[in-house]
Amino acid sequence: TGTSCSSASNCVAVGGYRDSSNHSQAMVALQTNGGWGTPTMITAPPSAQANPGAALTGVSCSSAGNCVAVGRYLDSSVNGEQAMVATQTNGVWGQASQVGEPSNAGSVRIAELLAVSCVSNGNCTGVGSYLDGASHTQAMVVTESNGIWGAPTAAPPVIGIGAPPDARSDPGALLDGVSCTSVGSCVAVGHYLDSASNQQAMSVSETSGVWAQATKVMTPWDAATSSYGDLRGVLCTSQGNCTAVGSYWSTSNHQQALSAIEVNGVWRQATVLAAPANAVPNGSSELSSVSCPTTGACVAAGDYTSFSTGSQEPMVSNQVDQGYWLVASDGGIFTYGDAGFFGSHGGAPLNRPIVGMAKS
């Protein structure tokens, strides 16, 4: 369920499968010069149950043959799901190892890592979720420093991320994507439950090794009151300049793909991304991953409901920094494409109607 490419036609994909004993195992597959090899099983940590229930959900390669994958497995010592990491060094994958939890983790041990970003060999950040002492689902991050996960020099090695201020007491928070531009400079995205139990999109930033409290990312203007916002993938081309993708529920009561842009450290309101022309009217669409060779030029991947098959099919969306605004005579602003929404004068008393606008 995760892919990372060190160069064109040279990639690593990770996921899971069931073996001949019907046990869930983690696996990796390598693409070399355009050809995919036979997938390889990744052995779960030594404390895994006989049926390890293992899967890898994210991978990041800092160079060819040097990658880190993250996921989850069933641990026999705590009888619960735990986070794990597996490392490839000079082309050889080792056995996965367990990753600890934040200090306020509960006696019911449930944790997982969903995504990882590596800026160099041995320097990575993984994100996911865990259960705290009150059995509340919280977002977490874990840092690898110079090849050691949770090294004492990290600040701190494994931490819980505070949900946005409007989160309910059990925030149901998790981080589903992460992108790091340098050691100690990362952005992670995911979702949480607000005080009305509506799922909202969120982001959280690390600056100089310190993680801030998460903040809400506004869903598109046509989002339903219970918007079900979610960000699943993010890519940063420089510190404070990122593109995230995910989905939300619109007022027409169907799931739609979205993208959100961070410019100079400020997140703009997300915009809807149209599904392919053959999509089912009011069908569902979502984006789960994004890659940006340069700022403003991104490609995102996900799925949508196809009219011809009636099932979910893959979709790709291209962003080339395109979008536009329309202004109404009363000053209301309407955004299209990836143009950000920065407010409007709709509803404000005007002496004369608005007749034009210009980007500043």
Secondary structure, 3 states (H helix, E strand, C coil): CEEEEEECCEEEEEEEEECCCCCEEEEEEEEECCEECCCEEECCCCCECCCCCCEEEEEEEEECCEEEEEEEEEECCCCEEEEEEEEEECCEECCCEECCCCCCECCCCCEEEEEEEEEECCEEEEEEEEEECCCCEEEEEEEEECCEECCCCCCCCEEEECCCCCECCCCCCEEEEEEEEECCEEEEEEEEEECCCCEEEEEEEEECCEECCCEEECCCCCECCCCCCEEEEEEEEECCEEEEEEEEEECCCCEEEEEEEEECCEECCCEEECCCCCECCCCCEEEEEEEEEECCEEEEEEEEEECCCCCEEEEEEEECCCEEEEECCCCCEEEEECCCCCCCCCCCCCCCCCCCCCCC
